[in-house]
Amino acid sequence: MAGALYRSDTMKLSDLIIPDAIIPRLESTTRDGVIAELIGSLAEAGAVSADSVADITAAILAREAQATTGIGKGIAFPHARIKGVKQAVAVVGCSAGGITFDSLDGQPVDMVLLLLSSSDDADEHLQAMETIFRHVHREAFRTELRACQTRDEIVAMIDNADGPI
């Protein structure tokens, strides 16, 4: 629904996260490597075209160069509006060792939620960002996500997080 106004309670986190793309233990240890790993995982899951991975990675890194998306409390939220993306999609990646992400609080990041949205639908992008922010700013959500060890545990936790807050 390009151009539609979204209500903040209509989009769920589980509407955005691509379960098959979730990476419970990231291999990469750098910001750029993690971003590439997560975009590659979205492509492997069929959420974005494999042919677009390099362009999407470049767009996210260009966005990151403007201002860090390391929002603090161990969370990074790289995001961009991308031509060719049909609807908002997101992926979660977790790092046991932490990643330097130039976070606002100066601390390493252990949870990355990457969001891609259509360049044609600013409203959907803003709604998706609001949905993710609403969850990651809750300490209980961050604690539960950090406790997850497998993709299935993360999917179940996200499904539960969509319940009443």
CORJOFEN-V133232 format. One line per field, one symbol per residue. ss: DSSP state (H for helix, E for strand, C for the rest). psi: psi as a letter, one per 30 degrees, with the letter a starting at -180 (. if undefined). A space follows every 50 residues. Layout:
BEGIN
ss->???
psi->???
END
This chain:
BEGIN
ss->CCCCCCCCCCCCHHHHECHHHCECCCCCCEHHHHHHHHHHHHHHCCCCCH HHHHHHHHHHHHHHHHCCCEEECCEECCEEEECCCCCCEEEEEEEEEEEE CCCCCCCCEEEEEEEEEECCCHHHHHHHHHHHHHHHCCHHHHHHHHHCCC HHHHHHHHHHHCCCC
psi->ikflkkkfgfkleffekjeffkjfjkelgleeeeeeeeeeeeeefgflke ffeeeeeeeeeeeefekkgjflggkkikllkkkfkelkklkkkkkeflkk ghleggllkfkkjkkklkffieeeeeeeeeeeeeeffkeeeeeeeffkfl eeeeeeeeeeffak.
END
